[in-house]
Amino acid sequence: MNRKNDILKKNIVFTFFYKLISIVFIYLTVPLLIESIGIDQYGVWITIFSIFGWIYFLDLGIGNGLKNKLTIALLNKKNIINANQYIATSYMGLTFVAVIFFIIFSAIIYFFNLSSLLNIQLEEWYVKTLFFITLLSFIFVFILSLYKQFFFALQKASLVDFSMMIYNIIVFLLLYFFIHYFKLSLISLAIIYGASNILICIIFTYIFFKTEKQLLFSLKNIKMRKVKELSGLSINFFIIQICILIILATDNILNITLLGPTEVTSYNNVYKLFQIFLIISTAIQSPLWSLYTDAYHNNEIKWIKKTIIRLNYLIIPLILAVATVIYLAPKILALWINKFIFYDPKLILFMGLFVIIRVYGEIYTTFLNGIGKIKLQVYVSIIAAIINIPLSIIFVKYFNLGNSGIILATLFSMSLYAITMPFQSYKLLKS
């Protein structure tokens, strides 16, 4: 247990530091982009970026399945052969999925009128080019970002956040250079983000295999029987990922289609203002996933209970901090963006409540994901996904809540996790 606490403390300290640096550069990047390309085009970029962000959720659960299986395999040094087979098979599976998605998205880009469909006031050839460049970069990153699951399984979660910190710094520096010496367009923006992400994935994949010499990728280690082992857990993870995608990743699309690109910008700025709390939560939760897997298989239930109790205590300072940001939000946003954008007070309030509910629910979903007890979460996710989009449309069109209605619908959906996941966790730990 002391070893786990040491690992957890080390990961949290480093992860928090790396994430803090990351968010500083993210916060610096937002006003830089808005000033350079304008409020509407920034809203268009955020929407396109979030659409292709869906690809990360559509890995058939292979990433999360690999994280759990690899963690268990590495508990015993004799299972290195198994570990290498999981790694090779996961790469094969992701490549197969990536090819399918490339074909599907390419067909959508070619056959559909995207500017009309997404309410984008740009020429269609330009929008198609922008979509295709973004698609290419996301497809490569989809496969190469598997290195993150490797580091999670080795209980080195902080290295994942270190890689993302480097990525955000590179993006900011490239954008700053490009804006001052050239004219920044949405296409050059897509190339900068895509190339930076691919570069980071290649570097950290190399670092992993260079430092963990017993683990390697080889085509001969691809085993079809391992697909079945991964997919047993992975299919459920995949269903959960699809549902989370519908709940969280459709907000920008709903904003741009129902209200226009300006509303995407205001919504995204408020979300980023509160993102610091989600980042802190992730800094704590990320290393816990594999530690829960390890502890559960070693029957260290007392350590799990004590950890969850401590996390519950942290909700109190979270509520106070979120309440403070809600109160100060208009002044912070005006100082940060330095451009007149209207922010609905209800949007700020609902976003704050959403953060509290989401963080509380993640305390328990991380534990349940780590031990592979996710059947109830599958059912809850399906219900939450079904109600999310209709609620968003109702709140926007019939209650005239604007973009605050979209986050209110998301808040309702995420509340289902905050109610059911603690109940299941307590029941499991008690038995």
N, C-alpha and C positions, 0 to 999 in steps of 0.2 A: 504493500500500500504506500509506503514511503517513496518507493521508486515511482509509482504513478503520480503522487503529489509533486515530486520533483520535476517529472516530465511535463505535467500540467502547468506548473508555475513558470517553467522555462519557456514553454510554448506561448503561454498567455502574455508574458512580458515582451518577448520578441515580436509576437504577432501584433500586439497592441501598438508597439512602436512603429512597425512597418506600415500598419494600416493608417496610423495617424499621419505619417509622411505622405502616404497615398492620397488621403482625402485632402490634404493641404494642396497638392498639385491638381486634384480634381476641381477643388474650389477655385483655384487660380485659372484653370482652363475654361470654365463656364463663361465668365464675363469676357474673356479673351475672344471666344468664339462668337458670342452674341454681338460684340462690338464689330467683329470682322465680317460676319456673313448676315447679320440681322436676325431679328426675333423670329420671323416666319421661317426662314431657311434653317435656323437652328432647330425649330420645332419639327421640320421635315427630317433633318438628320437624326434627331433623337428617335423619331418614329421608325425610320428605316433600320437604325442600329438595333432597336428593340425587337423588330420583326425577325431579324436574322439571329438575334440572341435566343430565339426559340430553338434553334438547332442544338444548342447545348443541352436543352431539356429533352431532346428526342433521341437519346443514345440507347433506347430500349432498356434503360436502367443498368447498362453494362458498367458504367463508372462506379456507381454505388455498390453494385454486386461485387465488382473487383475489389473495392476498398475493404469490404467485410471478409471476403474469401482470402485475400492476400494477407490481411492482418492475422487471421487464424493460421494460415500456412506458415507464416514467419515466427509463430510462437515456438515451433519446433524446427531446429536447424536441419533436421532430416527431410523436411518438406520443401527444400529449396527447388527440387525438380518440379513439384506441384506449382510453386510460386512462379517459376519461369514459364510453365505451361499456361497459367492464368494470364500472365502478361502478354505472351504471344497471341493467345486466343482472343484476348480483348482487343488488341490492335487489329486483328483480322475482322472481328465483328464490327468495330467502329468504321473500318474502311468500307466494308460492305454497305453499312447504313449510309455512310457519307456519299457513296456513288448513287444510291437510290435518291437521296435528298437533292443531290446536284441535278439529276435528271428531272425530278418533279418541279423544283424551283425554277430551273431553266425554262421549262415548258410554260410555267405561269408567267414568267417575265416576257417570254416571246408572244404568247397568245392574248394576254389581257392588257387592257388599257389602264396602266397603273396610275397615271396622273389623275384620271377621272375617278377611278375606284377609291383612291385614298385622299381625294380632294386636295391634290398638290398642284399649285399654279406654276408648273414648269413644263417645257416641251417634252413630249413623250420619249423621243430618242435619248434625251439627256437622263430622264428618270430610269429608263431601261439600262443604260450604261452604268449608272450609279448603282443600281440594284445588282447587276451582274458582277461588278468589281467587289462589292461587299459580300456577295454570295461566295465567290472564289476564296476570299480571305477567311471567311467563317468556316468553310469546308475543311481547309487545311488545319485551322486551329482546333476544330472539332476532333480531329484525329490526334494531333500533336499534344493537346492539353491533357492527355492521359497521364502525363508525368505528375500531375497534382494528386491523383489517387495513389501513386506510388509513395509519395512523401507522406500522405495521410496514413497509409498503412504502416509505414515505418515510424509513425508517431513523431514526425518532423513537420507538423502543420505550418510552423512559422516560416519554413522555406518557401511554401506556396505564396504566402503573403509578401515575402521578400521579393519574389519574382514579379508579383503584381505591382509592388512599389517601383521597381526598376522600369516596368512597362509604363506606368503613369508619368514617371519623370521623363522618359524618352519621348512620349507623345507630347508632353508640354513643351519640351525644348525644341522639337521639330516644328510644332505649330508656331511657336514664338519666332523661330528663324524664318519660317515660310511666310508668315504674315508681314514681317518687316522687310523682306526682300522680294516677295512675289505677291500675286493676288490669289488669295485662298478661295478655292471653289469647293463645292460638295464632293466632286470627284477626287480632287487632291486630298481632301479630308479623309475620304474612305481609304485611299492608298496609304496615307500616314498611319491611320489606326490599324489597318490590316497588316502592313509590313512589320510594324513594331510588335504586334502580337505574335506573328509567326516567328520572328527573330527570337523573342523571349522563350517561346516554346522549344525551339531547337536548342538553344543554349542550356536550358535547365534539364531537358531530356538527356543531353550529353553529360551534364554534371552528375545526374543520377546514376547512369550506367558506368561512368568513370569512377565514382566513389563506392558504389555497391557492386564490386566486381563479381560476386557470386550470383548476382541477378543479371540476366541478359536477355536480349531479344534474338530469337532465331526462328526461321521459318519451320524448322523441323520440330519445334516445340508447340506448333499449332495442333491442337487436339480437339476434334469435333465433340468428343464426350464431355469436354470441359465447358462447351457451350451450354449443355444441359444443366451442368452444375451451377453455372453463373446465372442462367435464365430462370431457374426455379425461384430465386429471390428477385432477380432483375425484372421480371415481367411485372411484379407488384410495384417495384420502384418506378418502372416505366409509366404505369397507370397514374401513380402519384405525381410524377413529373409532368405528365400531360395536364393533369388537373391544376397543378400549381401554375403551369404555363397559362392556362385559361384565366386563372384568378389574378395573377400578378402582371403577366407580360402583355395582356390585351389592353391595358389602361391607356397607353399612348395611342393605339389604333382607335379606340372608342373616342378619345379626345379629338383626334384630327378629323374623323369622319362625322362626328356629331356636332363638334364645336369649332374646328379649324386649328391651324398650326400654332396660332398665338396662345391658345389655351394649353397646348402641349408644353410650351415653354414655361408658362407660369406654374403649371402642375409639376413639371420636372424640377424647377428651381426649389419649390417648397419641399418636394421629396428629398432632394439633395441636402437641404438644410437639416432635415431630421435623419439623414442617412448615417450620421456619425454614431447614433445609438445602435443602429443595425450593425454597423462595422464593429463596434465594441462587443456586441453580443456574439457576432461571428468569431471574433478573436478568442472568446471564451469557449464557444461551443465547438468550433472546428476540431481542436485536439481531443475533445471529449469523446467524439464518435468512436474512434479506434480504441480509446482507453476503456470505454464501456464494453466494447466487444471483448477485449482482453480480460477485464474484470469479471464479466458474466461467465465466460468459459472457465475461469479459475475460481468461480463461486465466491467472489469477494463482494457480497451483497451489501455489507455494512458500509464499505467505501462508496458504493453507488448511492445509497440512501443519504449519507452525509453530504455528498457532493450536490445532490438535487436540493436538499434543504438549504445549503449555502447559497445556491443560485436563486432560490425563492426569496431569501433575504435581500438580494440585490435589486429586486423589483421595486422596493420602497424608494431608494435613491433615484432609480430610473424615472418613477412617476414624478418626483419633485423636479428633476432635471428637464423632463419633457414639458412640464407645466411652465417652467421658466422660459423655455424656448418659445412656447406658444405665445406667451405674453410679450416677449421681445422680438418676435419674428418680423413684424413690419419694419422695424428699425434696422434689424440685421440684414434683411433682404435689400433694403434701399442702399445701405452702405456697401454691401457685397457686389450687387449687380450694377449699381450706379446708372440705371436706366429706368425710365418710368414704365412699370408693368403693374397692372392691377392684380392684387392677390385677395381673393375672397376670404374673409375671416373664418368662414365655415370650413374652407379647404384646409386652413392651417390647423384648426381644432381637430377635424376628423383625421388629418394626417398624424397628428400627435397621438390620438387614441389608437390608431392603426398600429403604430410602432410599439406601443405598450402591449397590446393584444398579441402581436406577432412574436415579440421577444418572449413573452410568457409561454406561449404555445411551443416555441422552439426548445425550451428547456426540456420538455417531455418528448417531443418528436425526435430530437437528437438521441436521447436514450433508447427509445423504441427502435429507431433506425439502426443504431449500433448493435442491438441484440437480435435484429431481424424479425421483431414482432410487429408486423405492419399491416395485417389484414384489416383491422378496424380502421386504420388510417386510410386504406384504400377506399372503403365505403364512405367515410367522412369526406374525403377528397372529391369523390364523384358528386356527392350532394352539393358541396360547396361550389364546384365548377358549374353545375347545372343552374344554380341560382344567380351566379355572379353577373353575367352579361345582361339577362333580363332585368335584374334589379338596377343595373347601371342605366339602362335605357329608360326605365320607369322614373328613376330619380332625376334624370336630365330632362326628359321630355314632358313629364306630367307634373313633376314637383318643381321644375325650373331651378334646380340646384346647381346647374352648370357643371364645371369640372369637380366641384366638391361632392356632387352626387356619385361620381365614379369611384372616388376613394371611400365613400360611405358604403357602397355596395361591396367593395373589397373588404372593408372592416367587418361587415356582417358575415361574409364568407369565412374569414380567418377566425372569427369568434367560435366557430364550430370546433376548430382544433383546440382552442384554449379551454373549451368545456370538456371535450371527450378524452383528450390525450392524458391529462392529469389523472382522470378516473382510471383509465387502463393501467397507467404506470403504477399507481398505488396498489391496485389489485394484484398486479404481477409481483411486486416487491413484497407484499404482505404474504403471498402464498409461497 
